[in-house]
Amino acid sequence: MKKLRQIAAWIGIIVVVGLVIATFVLGVTGSSLTISMLILTMGVSIILWVLLWFIRILENRSNGEGQEDTEKKE
């Protein structure tokens, strides 16, 4: 799960940086899509944060279940 979380984090960083650059370029050129790109950038950032948070919860849950199994065997 740690590897999955790292891959998701790197993909998220690349996507968010790309969106920020695109938003900046659209803002400088005066495009009407600037506000839409700002909203998209915030939305993607929040979705990625929730995804990484959910992966961390699943990871902790699977670790917790594994510890209970070893306690039962001892």
PDB file with SEQRES, HELIX, SHEET and CRYST1 records, atoms N, CA, C and O in Angstrom:
SEQRES   1 A   74  MET LYS LYS LEU ARG GLN ILE ALA ALA TRP ILE GLY ILE          
SEQRES   2 A   74  ILE VAL VAL VAL GLY LEU VAL ILE ALA THR PHE VAL LEU          
SEQRES   3 A   74  GLY VAL THR GLY SER SER LEU THR ILE SER MET LEU ILE          
SEQRES   4 A   74  LEU THR MET GLY VAL SER ILE ILE LEU TRP VAL LEU LEU          
SEQRES   5 A   74  TRP PHE ILE ARG ILE LEU GLU ASN ARG SER ASN GLY GLU          
SEQRES   6 A   74  GLY GLN GLU ASP THR GLU LYS LYS GLU                          
HELIX    1 AA1 LYS A    2  THR A   29  1                                  28    
HELIX    2 AA2 THR A   34  LYS A   73  1                                  40    
CRYST1    1.000    1.000    1.000  90.00  90.00  90.00 P 1           1          
ATOM      1  N   MET A   1       0.809  -1.197   0.000  1.00  0.00           N  
ATOM      2  CA  MET A   1       0.000   0.000   0.000  1.00  0.00           C  
ATOM      3  C   MET A   1       0.858   1.269   0.000  1.00  0.00           C  
ATOM      4  O   MET A   1       0.461   2.294  -0.554  1.00  0.00           O  
ATOM      5  N   LYS A   2       2.038   1.190   0.626  1.00  0.00           N  
ATOM      6  CA  LYS A   2       2.895   2.365   0.671  1.00  0.00           C  
ATOM      7  C   LYS A   2       3.316   2.766  -0.735  1.00  0.00           C  
ATOM      8  O   LYS A   2       3.380   3.953  -1.055  1.00  0.00           O  
ATOM      9  N   LYS A   3       3.603   1.775  -1.572  1.00  0.00           N  
ATOM     10  CA  LYS A   3       4.014   2.048  -2.951  1.00  0.00           C  
ATOM     11  C   LYS A   3       2.863   2.703  -3.723  1.00  0.00           C  
ATOM     12  O   LYS A   3       3.081   3.632  -4.501  1.00  0.00           O  
ATOM     13  N   LEU A   4       1.644   2.215  -3.505  1.00  0.00           N  
ATOM     14  CA  LEU A   4       0.471   2.797  -4.161  1.00  0.00           C  
ATOM     15  C   LEU A   4       0.287   4.248  -3.740  1.00  0.00           C  
ATOM     16  O   LEU A   4      -0.030   5.105  -4.565  1.00  0.00           O  
ATOM     17  N   ARG A   5       0.485   4.519  -2.457  1.00  0.00           N  
ATOM     18  CA  ARG A   5       0.343   5.891  -1.961  1.00  0.00           C  
ATOM     19  C   ARG A   5       1.405   6.806  -2.564  1.00  0.00           C  
ATOM     20  O   ARG A   5       1.119   7.960  -2.885  1.00  0.00           O  
ATOM     21  N   GLN A   6       2.623   6.302  -2.720  1.00  0.00           N  
ATOM     22  CA  GLN A   6       3.691   7.102  -3.320  1.00  0.00           C  
ATOM     23  C   GLN A   6       3.412   7.386  -4.791  1.00  0.00           C  
ATOM     24  O   GLN A   6       3.628   8.504  -5.258  1.00  0.00           O  
ATOM     25  N   ILE A   7       2.939   6.393  -5.516  1.00  0.00           N  
ATOM     26  CA  ILE A   7       2.619   6.582  -6.938  1.00  0.00           C  
ATOM     27  C   ILE A   7       1.495   7.591  -7.091  1.00  0.00           C  
ATOM     28  O   ILE A   7       1.563   8.475  -7.946  1.00  0.00           O  
ATOM     29  N   ALA A   8       0.457   7.466  -6.267  1.00  0.00           N  
ATOM     30  CA  ALA A   8      -0.667   8.412  -6.337  1.00  0.00           C  
ATOM     31  C   ALA A   8      -0.206   9.828  -5.997  1.00  0.00           C  
ATOM     32  O   ALA A   8      -0.666  10.797  -6.601  1.00  0.00           O  
ATOM     33  N   ALA A   9       0.697   9.943  -5.034  1.00  0.00           N  
ATOM     34  CA  ALA A   9       1.199  11.270  -4.654  1.00  0.00           C  
ATOM     35  C   ALA A   9       1.989  11.902  -5.796  1.00  0.00           C  
ATOM     36  O   ALA A   9       1.814  13.086  -6.083  1.00  0.00           O  
ATOM     37  N   TRP A  10       2.862  11.126  -6.454  1.00  0.00           N  
ATOM     38  CA  TRP A  10       3.647  11.673  -7.562  1.00  0.00           C  
ATOM     39  C   TRP A  10       2.763  12.060  -8.736  1.00  0.00           C  
ATOM     40  O   TRP A  10       2.971  13.107  -9.351  1.00  0.00           O  
ATOM     41  N   ILE A  11       1.788  11.236  -9.051  1.00  0.00           N  
ATOM     42  CA  ILE A  11       0.863  11.582 -10.134  1.00  0.00           C  
ATOM     43  C   ILE A  11       0.100  12.840  -9.777  1.00  0.00           C  
ATOM     44  O   ILE A  11      -0.106  13.710 -10.624  1.00  0.00           O  
ATOM     45  N   GLY A  12      -0.324  12.939  -8.514  1.00  0.00           N  
ATOM     46  CA  GLY A  12      -1.040  14.134  -8.061  1.00  0.00           C  
ATOM     47  C   GLY A  12      -0.201  15.388  -8.158  1.00  0.00           C  
ATOM     48  O   GLY A  12      -0.696  16.440  -8.565  1.00  0.00           O  
ATOM     49  N   ILE A  13       1.067  15.288  -7.787  1.00  0.00           N  
ATOM     50  CA  ILE A  13       1.960  16.448  -7.873  1.00  0.00           C  
ATOM     51  C   ILE A  13       2.108  16.906  -9.310  1.00  0.00           C  
ATOM     52  O   ILE A  13       2.037  18.102  -9.595  1.00  0.00           O  
ATOM     53  N   ILE A  14       2.311  15.963 -10.218  1.00  0.00           N  
ATOM     54  CA  ILE A  14       2.480  16.311 -11.636  1.00  0.00           C  
ATOM     55  C   ILE A  14       1.216  16.953 -12.200  1.00  0.00           C  
ATOM     56  O   ILE A  14       1.289  17.946 -12.922  1.00  0.00           O  
ATOM     57  N   VAL A  15       0.060  16.385 -11.869  1.00  0.00           N  
ATOM     58  CA  VAL A  15      -1.202  16.932 -12.379  1.00  0.00           C  
ATOM     59  C   VAL A  15      -1.460  18.331 -11.831  1.00  0.00           C  
ATOM     60  O   VAL A  15      -1.832  19.234 -12.581  1.00  0.00           O  
ATOM     61  N   VAL A  16      -1.264  18.513 -10.532  1.00  0.00           N  
ATOM     62  CA  VAL A  16      -1.536  19.820  -9.921  1.00  0.00           C  
ATOM     63  C   VAL A  16      -0.565  20.884 -10.446  1.00  0.00           C  
ATOM     64  O   VAL A  16      -0.974  22.013 -10.716  1.00  0.00           O  
ATOM     65  N   VAL A  17       0.706  20.534 -10.592  1.00  0.00           N  
ATOM     66  CA  VAL A  17       1.672  21.498 -11.142  1.00  0.00           C  
ATOM     67  C   VAL A  17       1.284  21.872 -12.572  1.00  0.00           C  
ATOM     68  O   VAL A  17       1.359  23.041 -12.951  1.00  0.00           O  
ATOM     69  N   GLY A  18       0.874  20.888 -13.362  1.00  0.00           N  
ATOM     70  CA  GLY A  18       0.421  21.180 -14.728  1.00  0.00           C  
ATOM     71  C   GLY A  18      -0.788  22.091 -14.751  1.00  0.00           C  
ATOM     72  O   GLY A  18      -0.866  23.004 -15.573  1.00  0.00           O  
ATOM     73  N   LEU A  19      -1.737  21.847 -13.850  1.00  0.00           N  
ATOM     74  CA  LEU A  19      -2.919  22.703 -13.785  1.00  0.00           C  
ATOM     75  C   LEU A  19      -2.573  24.120 -13.334  1.00  0.00           C  
ATOM     76  O   LEU A  19      -3.140  25.088 -13.841  1.00  0.00           O  
ATOM     77  N   VAL A  20      -1.651  24.248 -12.392  1.00  0.00           N  
ATOM     78  CA  VAL A  20      -1.245  25.578 -11.931  1.00  0.00           C  
ATOM     79  C   VAL A  20      -0.564  26.349 -13.057  1.00  0.00           C  
ATOM     80  O   VAL A  20      -0.822  27.538 -13.244  1.00  0.00           O  
ATOM     81  N   ILE A  21       0.304  25.676 -13.804  1.00  0.00           N  
ATOM     82  CA  ILE A  21       0.975  26.330 -14.934  1.00  0.00           C  
ATOM     83  C   ILE A  21      -0.046  26.748 -15.993  1.00  0.00           C  
ATOM     84  O   ILE A  21       0.017  27.859 -16.518  1.00  0.00           O  
ATOM     85  N   ALA A  22      -0.984  25.855 -16.303  1.00  0.00           N  
ATOM     86  CA  ALA A  22      -2.020  26.179 -17.290  1.00  0.00           C  
ATOM     87  C   ALA A  22      -2.882  27.344 -16.810  1.00  0.00           C  
ATOM     88  O   ALA A  22      -3.241  28.216 -17.602  1.00  0.00           O  
ATOM     89  N   THR A  23      -3.216  27.365 -15.524  1.00  0.00           N  
ATOM     90  CA  THR A  23      -4.009  28.466 -14.973  1.00  0.00           C  
ATOM     91  C   THR A  23      -3.242  29.779 -15.070  1.00  0.00           C  
ATOM     92  O   THR A  23      -3.813  30.815 -15.413  1.00  0.00           O  
ATOM     93  N   PHE A  24      -1.966  29.733 -14.771  1.00  0.00           N  
ATOM     94  CA  PHE A  24      -1.135  30.938 -14.853  1.00  0.00           C  
ATOM     95  C   PHE A  24      -1.077  31.465 -16.287  1.00  0.00           C  
ATOM     96  O   PHE A  24      -1.233  32.663 -16.523  1.00  0.00           O  
ATOM     97  N   VAL A  25      -0.854  30.565 -17.233  1.00  0.00           N  
ATOM     98  CA  VAL A  25      -0.772  30.975 -18.638  1.00  0.00           C  
ATOM     99  C   VAL A  25      -2.105  31.564 -19.105  1.00  0.00           C  
ATOM    100  O   VAL A  25      -2.133  32.593 -19.780  1.00  0.00           O  
ATOM    101  N   LEU A  26      -3.201  30.909 -18.743  1.00  0.00           N  
ATOM    102  CA  LEU A  26      -4.511  31.438 -19.132  1.00  0.00           C  
ATOM    103  C   LEU A  26      -4.791  32.774 -18.462  1.00  0.00           C  
ATOM    104  O   LEU A  26      -5.420  33.644 -19.064  1.00  0.00           O  
ATOM    105  N   GLY A  27      -4.339  32.950 -17.234  1.00  0.00           N  
ATOM    106  CA  GLY A  27      -4.536  34.222 -16.544  1.00  0.00           C  
ATOM    107  C   GLY A  27      -3.743  35.350 -17.171  1.00  0.00           C  
ATOM    108  O   GLY A  27      -4.231  36.475 -17.283  1.00  0.00           O  
ATOM    109  N   VAL A  28      -2.520  35.050 -17.580  1.00  0.00           N  
ATOM    110  CA  VAL A  28      -1.673  36.075 -18.197  1.00  0.00           C  
ATOM    111  C   VAL A  28      -2.212  36.473 -19.568  1.00  0.00           C  
ATOM    112  O   VAL A  28      -2.165  37.645 -19.944  1.00  0.00           O  
ATOM    113  N   THR A  29      -2.720  35.502 -20.307  1.00  0.00           N  
ATOM    114  CA  THR A  29      -3.243  35.805 -21.641  1.00  0.00           C  
ATOM    115  C   THR A  29      -4.629  36.430 -21.598  1.00  0.00           C  
ATOM    116  O   THR A  29      -5.110  36.932 -22.614  1.00  0.00           O  
ATOM    117  N   GLY A  30      -5.273  36.408 -20.448  1.00  0.00           N  
ATOM    118  CA  GLY A  30      -6.584  37.039 -20.321  1.00  0.00           C  
ATOM    119  C   GLY A  30      -7.720  36.181 -20.848  1.00  0.00           C  
ATOM    120  O   GLY A  30      -8.742  36.710 -21.283  1.00  0.00           O  
ATOM    121  N   SER A  31      -7.559  34.889 -20.817  1.00  0.00           N  
ATOM    122  CA  SER A  31      -8.592  33.987 -21.314  1.00  0.00           C  
ATOM    123  C   SER A  31      -9.789  33.960 -20.368  1.00  0.00           C  
ATOM    124  O   SER A  31      -9.664  34.216 -19.171  1.00  0.00           O  
ATOM    125  N   SER A  32     -10.934  33.649 -20.929  1.00  0.00           N  
ATOM    126  CA  SER A  32     -12.141  33.551 -20.112  1.00  0.00           C  
ATOM    127  C   SER A  32     -12.196  32.225 -19.346  1.00  0.00           C  
ATOM    128  O   SER A  32     -13.085  32.032 -18.517  1.00  0.00           O  
ATOM    129  N   LEU A  33     -11.274  31.327 -19.610  1.00  0.00           N  
ATOM    130  CA  LEU A  33     -11.247  30.033 -18.936  1.00  0.00           C  
ATOM    131  C   LEU A  33     -10.443  30.048 -17.631  1.00  0.00           C  
ATOM    132  O   LEU A  33     -10.292  29.007 -16.993  1.00  0.00           O  
ATOM    133  N   THR A  34      -9.935  31.193 -17.236  1.00  0.00           N  
ATOM    134  CA  THR A  34      -9.081  31.275 -16.052  1.00  0.00           C  
ATOM    135  C   THR A  34      -9.818  30.840 -14.794  1.00  0.00           C  
ATOM    136  O   THR A  34      -9.284  30.060 -14.006  1.00  0.00           O  
ATOM    137  N   ILE A  35     -11.026  31.329 -14.595  1.00  0.00           N  
ATOM    138  CA  ILE A  35     -11.802  30.974 -13.403  1.00  0.00           C  
ATOM    139  C   ILE A  35     -12.117  29.484 -13.400  1.00  0.00           C  
ATOM    140  O   ILE A  35     -12.063  28.835 -12.356  1.00  0.00           O  
ATOM    141  N   SER A  36     -12.443  28.947 -14.565  1.00  0.00           N  
ATOM    142  CA  SER A  36     -12.721  27.512 -14.661  1.00  0.00           C  
ATOM    143  C   SER A  36     -11.494  26.687 -14.295  1.00  0.00           C  
ATOM    144  O   SER A  36     -11.605  25.666 -13.615  1.00  0.00           O  
ATOM    145  N   MET A  37     -10.333  27.128 -14.743  1.00  0.00           N  
ATOM    146  CA  MET A  37      -9.106  26.413 -14.418  1.00  0.00           C  
ATOM    147  C   MET A  37      -8.777  26.520 -12.925  1.00  0.00           C  
ATOM    148  O   MET A  37      -8.268  25.565 -12.339  1.00  0.00           O  
ATOM    149  N   LEU A  38      -9.056  27.655 -12.315  1.00  0.00           N  
ATOM    150  CA  LEU A  38      -8.853  27.791 -10.874  1.00  0.00           C  
ATOM    151  C   LEU A  38      -9.736  26.807 -10.102  1.00  0.00           C  
ATOM    152  O   LEU A  38      -9.280  26.143  -9.171  1.00  0.00           O  
ATOM    153  N   ILE A  39     -10.990  26.729 -10.501  1.00  0.00           N  
ATOM    154  CA  ILE A  39     -11.915  25.801  -9.848  1.00  0.00           C  
ATOM    155  C   ILE A  39     -11.467  24.357 -10.076  1.00  0.00           C  
ATOM    156  O   ILE A  39     -11.512  23.544  -9.153  1.00  0.00           O  
ATOM    157  N   LEU A  40     -11.040  24.035 -11.285  1.00  0.00           N  
ATOM    158  CA  LEU A  40     -10.559  22.693 -11.595  1.00  0.00           C  
ATOM    159  C   LEU A  40      -9.311  22.354 -10.778  1.00  0.00           C  
ATOM    160  O   LEU A  40      -9.181  21.235 -10.282  1.00  0.00           O  
ATOM    161  N   THR A  41      -8.409  23.296 -10.639  1.00  0.00           N  
ATOM    162  CA  THR A  41      -7.194  23.070  -9.862  1.00  0.00           C  
ATOM    163  C   THR A  41      -7.530  22.781  -8.402  1.00  0.00           C  
ATOM    164  O   THR A  41      -6.974  21.859  -7.806  1.00  0.00           O  
ATOM    165  N   MET A  42      -8.434  23.563  -7.830  1.00  0.00           N  
ATOM    166  CA  MET A  42      -8.828  23.319  -6.448  1.00  0.00           C  
ATOM    167  C   MET A  42      -9.557  21.992  -6.304  1.00  0.00           C  
ATOM    168  O   MET A  42      -9.319  21.256  -5.346  1.00  0.00           O  
ATOM    169  N   GLY A  43     -10.438  21.680  -7.242  1.00  0.00           N  
ATOM    170  CA  GLY A  43     -11.184  20.430  -7.176  1.00  0.00           C  
ATOM    171  C   GLY A  43     -10.291  19.212  -7.273  1.00  0.00           C  
ATOM    172  O   GLY A  43     -10.456  18.259  -6.512  1.00  0.00           O  
ATOM    173  N   VAL A  44      -9.350  19.233  -8.199  1.00  0.00           N  
ATOM    174  CA  VAL A  44      -8.429  18.105  -8.354  1.00  0.00           C  
ATOM    175  C   VAL A  44      -7.558  17.961  -7.115  1.00  0.00           C  
ATOM    176  O   VAL A  44      -7.296  16.840  -6.678  1.00  0.00           O  
ATOM    177  N   SER A  45      -7.107  19.062  -6.546  1.00  0.00           N  
ATOM    178  CA  SER A  45      -6.289  19.002  -5.337  1.00  0.00           C  
ATOM    179  C   SER A  45      -7.064  18.362  -4.186  1.00  0.00           C  
ATOM    180  O   SER A  45      -6.522  17.527  -3.461  1.00  0.00           O  
ATOM    181  N   ILE A  46      -8.314  18.747  -4.018  1.00  0.00           N  
ATOM    182  CA  ILE A  46      -9.135  18.184  -2.944  1.00  0.00           C  
ATOM    183  C   ILE A  46      -9.401  16.702  -3.179  1.00  0.00           C  
ATOM    184  O   ILE A  46      -9.330  15.905  -2.243  1.00  0.00           O  
ATOM    185  N   ILE A  47      -9.705  16.327  -4.413  1.00  0.00           N  
ATOM    186  CA  ILE A  47      -9.958  14.924  -4.732  1.00  0.00           C  
ATOM    187  C   ILE A  47      -8.716  14.076  -4.477  1.00  0.00           C  
ATOM    188  O   ILE A  47      -8.827  12.974  -3.940  1.00  0.00           O  
ATOM    189  N   LEU A  48      -7.549  14.562  -4.848  1.00  0.00           N  
ATOM    190  CA  LEU A  48      -6.313  13.824  -4.608  1.00  0.00           C  
ATOM    191  C   LEU A  48      -6.025  13.702  -3.119  1.00  0.00           C  
ATOM    192  O   LEU A  48      -5.556  12.659  -2.663  1.00  0.00           O  
ATOM    193  N   TRP A  49      -6.300  14.755  -2.356  1.00  0.00           N  
ATOM    194  CA  TRP A  49      -6.095  14.702  -0.914  1.00  0.00           C  
ATOM    195  C   TRP A  49      -6.997  13.641  -0.289  1.00  0.00           C  
ATOM    196  O   TRP A  49      -6.558  12.870   0.564  1.00  0.00           O  
ATOM    197  N   VAL A  50      -8.263  13.605  -0.717  1.00  0.00           N  
ATOM    198  CA  VAL A  50      -9.203  12.614  -0.192  1.00  0.00           C  
ATOM    199  C   VAL A  50      -8.762  11.201  -0.585  1.00  0.00           C  
ATOM    200  O   VAL A  50      -8.852  10.279   0.225  1.00  0.00           O  
ATOM    201  N   LEU A  51      -8.286  11.027  -1.819  1.00  0.00           N  
ATOM    202  CA  LEU A  51      -7.811   9.726  -2.267  1.00  0.00           C  
ATOM    203  C   LEU A  51      -6.637   9.246  -1.420  1.00  0.00           C  
ATOM    204  O   LEU A  51      -6.624   8.098  -0.974  1.00  0.00           O  
ATOM    205  N   LEU A  52      -5.661  10.103  -1.197  1.00  0.00           N  
ATOM    206  CA  LEU A  52      -4.510   9.725  -0.384  1.00  0.00           C  
ATOM    207  C   LEU A  52      -4.905   9.458   1.070  1.00  0.00           C  
ATOM    208  O   LEU A  52      -4.344   8.569   1.711  1.00  0.00           O  
ATOM    209  N   TRP A  53      -5.853  10.211   1.583  1.00  0.00           N  
ATOM    210  CA  TRP A  53      -6.355  10.011   2.934  1.00  0.00           C  
ATOM    211  C   TRP A  53      -7.050   8.650   3.035  1.00  0.00           C  
ATOM    212  O   TRP A  53      -6.863   7.923   4.011  1.00  0.00           O  
ATOM    213  N   PHE A  54      -7.849   8.313   2.027  1.00  0.00           N  
ATOM    214  CA  PHE A  54      -8.559   7.044   2.003  1.00  0.00           C  
ATOM    215  C   PHE A  54      -7.582   5.870   1.922  1.00  0.00           C  
ATOM    216  O   PHE A  54      -7.776   4.856   2.592  1.00  0.00           O  
ATOM    217  N   ILE A  55      -6.535   6.001   1.108  1.00  0.00           N  
ATOM    218  CA  ILE A  55      -5.520   4.946   1.011  1.00  0.00           C  
ATOM    219  C   ILE A  55      -4.839   4.760   2.361  1.00  0.00           C  
ATOM    220  O   ILE A  55      -4.571   3.630   2.768  1.00  0.00           O  
ATOM    221  N   ARG A  56      -4.554   5.863   3.062  1.00  0.00           N  
ATOM    222  CA  ARG A  56      -3.917   5.767   4.370  1.00  0.00           C  
ATOM    223  C   ARG A  56      -4.831   5.066   5.377  1.00  0.00           C  
ATOM    224  O   ARG A  56      -4.361   4.277   6.196  1.00  0.00           O  
ATOM    225  N   ILE A  57      -6.131   5.350   5.319  1.00  0.00           N  
ATOM    226  CA  ILE A  57      -7.076   4.681   6.224  1.00  0.00           C  
ATOM    227  C   ILE A  57      -7.109   3.187   5.936  1.00  0.00           C  
ATOM    228  O   ILE A  57      -7.091   2.377   6.862  1.00  0.00           O  
ATOM    229  N   LEU A  58      -7.157   2.817   4.659  1.00  0.00           N  
ATOM    230  CA  LEU A  58      -7.159   1.399   4.310  1.00  0.00           C  
ATOM    231  C   LEU A  58      -5.873   0.715   4.756  1.00  0.00           C  
ATOM    232  O   LEU A  58      -5.895  -0.429   5.209  1.00  0.00           O  
ATOM    233  N   GLU A  59      -4.766   1.412   4.629  1.00  0.00           N  
ATOM    234  CA  GLU A  59      -3.482   0.858   5.052  1.00  0.00           C  
ATOM    235  C   GLU A  59      -3.463   0.620   6.557  1.00  0.00           C  
ATOM    236  O   GLU A  59      -3.006  -0.427   7.015  1.00  0.00           O  
ATOM    237  N   ASN A  60      -3.952   1.578   7.321  1.00  0.00           N  
ATOM    238  CA  ASN A  60      -3.994   1.426   8.777  1.00  0.00           C  
ATOM    239  C   ASN A  60      -4.953   0.318   9.183  1.00  0.00           C  
ATOM    240  O   ASN A  60      -4.686  -0.423  10.129  1.00  0.00           O  
ATOM    241  N   ARG A  61      -6.061   0.204   8.477  1.00  0.00           N  
ATOM    242  CA  ARG A  61      -7.038  -0.829   8.790  1.00  0.00           C  
ATOM    243  C   ARG A  61      -6.449  -2.217   8.535  1.00  0.00           C  
ATOM    244  O   ARG A  61      -6.635  -3.134   9.335  1.00  0.00           O  
ATOM    245  N   SER A  62      -5.734  -2.364   7.412  1.00  0.00           N  
ATOM    246  CA  SER A  62      -5.143  -3.669   7.116  1.00  0.00           C  
ATOM    247  C   SER A  62      -4.025  -3.991   8.096  1.00  0.00           C  
ATOM    248  O   SER A  62      -3.841  -5.155   8.454  1.00  0.00           O  
ATOM    249  N   ASN A  63      -3.281  -2.993   8.534  1.00  0.00           N  
ATOM    250  CA  ASN A  63      -2.237  -3.224   9.541  1.00  0.00           C  
ATOM    251  C   ASN A  63      -2.864  -3.592  10.882  1.00  0.00           C  
ATOM    252  O   ASN A  63      -2.343  -4.449  11.595  1.00  0.00           O  
ATOM    253  N   GLY A  64      -3.957  -2.965  11.222  1.00  0.00           N  
ATOM    254  CA  GLY A  64      -4.640  -3.257  12.481  1.00  0.00           C  
ATOM    255  C   GLY A  64      -5.193  -4.667  12.512  1.00  0.00           C  
ATOM    256  O   GLY A  64      -5.115  -5.334  13.544  1.00  0.00           O  
ATOM    257  N   GLU A  65      -5.748  -5.135  11.412  1.00  0.00           N  
ATOM    258  CA  GLU A  65      -6.283  -6.489  11.350  1.00  0.00           C  
ATOM    259  C   GLU A  65      -5.168  -7.510  11.456  1.00  0.00           C  
ATOM    260  O   GLU A  65      -5.340  -8.558  12.078  1.00  0.00           O  
ATOM    261  N   GLY A  66      -4.028  -7.212  10.855  1.00  0.00           N  
ATOM    262  CA  GLY A  66      -2.897  -8.119  10.923  1.00  0.00           C  
ATOM    263  C   GLY A  66      -2.380  -8.265  12.342  1.00  0.00           C  
ATOM    264  O   GLY A  66      -1.962  -9.352  12.740  1.00  0.00           O  
ATOM    265  N   GLN A  67      -2.403  -7.182  13.113  1.00  0.00           N  
ATOM    266  CA  GLN A  67      -1.937  -7.234  14.489  1.00  0.00           C  
ATOM    267  C   GLN A  67      -2.896  -8.039  15.349  1.00  0.00           C  
ATOM    268  O   GLN A  67      -2.452  -8.759  16.244  1.00  0.00           O  
ATOM    269  N   GLU A  68      -4.184  -7.941  15.106  1.00  0.00           N  
ATOM    270  CA  GLU A  68      -5.159  -8.715  15.881  1.00  0.00           C  
ATOM    271  C   GLU A  68      -4.988 -10.200  15.626  1.00  0.00           C  
ATOM    272  O   GLU A  68      -5.136 -11.002  16.547  1.00  0.00           O  
ATOM    273  N   ASP A  69      -4.677 -10.586  14.380  1.00  0.00           N  
ATOM    274  CA  ASP A  69      -4.483 -11.988  14.060  1.00  0.00           C  
ATOM    275  C   ASP A  69      -3.279 -12.557  14.787  1.00  0.00           C  
ATOM    276  O   ASP A  69      -3.330 -13.686  15.274  1.00  0.00           O  
ATOM    277  N   THR A  70      -2.190 -11.790  14.868  1.00  0.00           N  
ATOM    278  CA  THR A  70      -1.003 -12.291  15.553  1.00  0.00           C  
ATOM    279  C   THR A  70      -1.237 -12.380  17.058  1.00  0.00           C  
ATOM    280  O   THR A  70      -0.683 -13.261  17.716  1.00  0.00           O  
ATOM    281  N   GLU A  71      -2.055 -11.477  17.615  1.00  0.00           N  
ATOM    282  CA  GLU A  71      -2.363 -11.543  19.042  1.00  0.00           C  
ATOM    283  C   GLU A  71      -3.195 -12.774  19.361  1.00  0.00           C  
ATOM    284  O   GLU A  71      -3.008 -13.386  20.413  1.00  0.00           O  
ATOM    285  N   LYS A  72      -4.102 -13.147  18.484  1.00  0.00           N  
ATOM    286  CA  LYS A  72      -4.939 -14.322  18.700  1.00  0.00           C  
ATOM    287  C   LYS A  72      -4.120 -15.609  18.665  1.00  0.00           C  
ATOM    288  O   LYS A  72      -4.394 -16.548  19.412  1.00  0.00           O  
ATOM    289  N   LYS A  73      -3.112 -15.644  17.790  1.00  0.00           N  
ATOM    290  CA  LYS A  73      -2.284 -16.843  17.667  1.00  0.00           C  
ATOM    291  C   LYS A  73      -1.385 -17.035  18.882  1.00  0.00           C  
ATOM    292  O   LYS A  73      -1.053 -18.168  19.231  1.00  0.00           O  
ATOM    293  N   GLU A  74      -0.992 -15.959  19.521  1.00  0.00           N  
ATOM    294  CA  GLU A  74      -0.099 -16.058  20.683  1.00  0.00           C  
ATOM    295  C   GLU A  74      -0.893 -16.344  21.894  1.00  0.00           C  
ATOM    296  O   GLU A  74      -0.335 -16.467  22.984  1.00  0.00           O  
TER     297      GLU A  74                                                      
END                                                                             
